């Protein structure tokens, strides 16, 4: 399965413009990634870590680590063409689903 990451690039660029710290394949796990978020970005960040990147590559979806306005994050991802699933709780991660996962021959 080959994924197009351009939708993630677009969404993360828009989130960065809105003041979010964004990273892809950031550190090995959620604990290390959150610890590595700069202090001045602790209120507004979004990333997926190495384990999530493996899941994204294998399945076309993964969960995102975030702090900030989850509804805004979901809306931004949706506008970039990325489906999201989230229960609205700050205690749960947002799941992003890339619609453009296609098998390459």
C-alpha positions as CSV (number, residue, x, y, z in Angstrom):
1,X,0.0,0.0,0.0
2,X,1.4,3.4,-0.9
3,X,0.1,6.4,0.9
4,X,0.0,10.0,-0.2
5,X,1.1,12.2,2.7
6,X,0.3,15.4,0.9
7,X,-3.0,15.8,2.7
8,X,-1.2,15.5,6.1
9,X,1.3,18.1,4.9
10,X,-1.5,20.5,3.9
11,X,-3.4,20.0,7.2
12,X,-0.3,20.3,9.3
13,X,0.8,23.5,7.5
14,X,-2.6,25.0,8.2
15,X,-2.4,24.0,11.9
16,X,1.1,25.5,12.1
17,X,-0.2,28.7,10.6
18,X,-2.8,28.7,13.4
19,X,0.0,28.4,16.0
20,X,0.2,24.6,16.5
21,X,3.5,22.7,16.9
22,X,3.2,19.8,14.4
23,X,5.4,16.8,13.7
24,X,5.1,13.6,11.7
25,X,6.9,10.4,12.9
26,X,8.0,12.3,16.0
27,X,9.9,10.3,18.5
28,X,9.3,6.6,19.3
29,X,6.1,6.8,21.4
30,X,3.5,9.2,22.9
31,X,5.4,9.6,26.2
32,X,8.7,10.6,24.5
33,X,6.9,12.8,22.0
34,X,5.0,14.8,24.6
35,X,8.1,15.2,26.6
36,X,9.9,16.6,23.5
37,X,7.3,19.2,22.7
38,X,8.8,22.6,23.3
39,X,7.5,24.3,26.5
40,X,6.1,27.2,24.5
41,X,4.0,24.7,22.4
42,X,2.6,22.7,25.3
43,X,-0.9,24.1,24.9
44,X,-1.2,23.6,21.1
45,X,0.5,20.6,19.4
46,X,-0.3,17.7,17.2
47,X,1.9,14.8,16.1
48,X,2.0,11.1,15.4
49,X,5.0,9.1,16.6
50,X,7.0,6.3,15.1
51,X,4.7,3.5,16.2
52,X,1.7,5.5,14.8
53,X,3.7,6.0,11.5
54,X,4.0,2.2,11.2
55,X,0.3,1.8,11.7
56,X,-0.4,4.6,9.2
57,X,1.8,3.0,6.6
58,X,0.2,-0.5,7.2
59,X,-3.5,0.5,7.5
60,X,-3.9,4.0,6.1
61,X,-5.0,5.4,9.5
62,X,-3.5,6.2,12.9
63,X,-4.2,8.1,16.1
64,X,-2.8,11.6,16.8
65,X,-1.4,13.0,20.0
66,X,-2.6,16.5,20.6
67,X,-3.2,19.4,22.9
68,X,-5.5,22.3,22.0
69,X,-8.8,22.6,20.3
70,X,-9.7,19.1,19.1
71,X,-12.7,20.3,17.1
72,X,-10.5,22.8,15.3
73,X,-7.9,20.1,14.6
74,X,-10.6,17.7,13.2
75,X,-12.1,20.4,11.1
76,X,-8.7,21.4,9.7
77,X,-7.9,17.7,8.9
78,X,-11.3,17.2,7.3
79,X,-10.9,20.3,5.1
80,X,-7.6,18.8,3.8
81,X,-9.5,15.6,2.9
82,X,-8.6,13.5,5.9
83,X,-11.4,11.7,7.7
84,X,-11.4,11.8,11.5
85,X,-12.9,9.9,14.4
86,X,-12.9,11.5,17.8
87,X,-15.3,11.3,20.8
88,X,-14.7,14.9,21.8
89,X,-12.7,14.1,24.9
90,X,-9.3,15.6,25.6
91,X,-8.5,12.2,27.2
92,X,-8.8,10.4,23.8
93,X,-6.7,10.7,20.7
94,X,-8.1,11.7,17.3
95,X,-8.0,9.0,14.7
96,X,-7.1,10.2,11.2
97,X,-8.0,8.1,8.1
98,X,-6.3,8.9,4.8
99,X,-8.8,8.4,2.0
100,X,-6.1,8.2,-0.6
101,X,-4.5,4.9,0.3
102,X,-4.0,3.0,-2.9
103,X,-2.2,-0.1,-3.8
104,X,0.7,0.6,-6.2
105,X,1.4,-2.0,-8.9
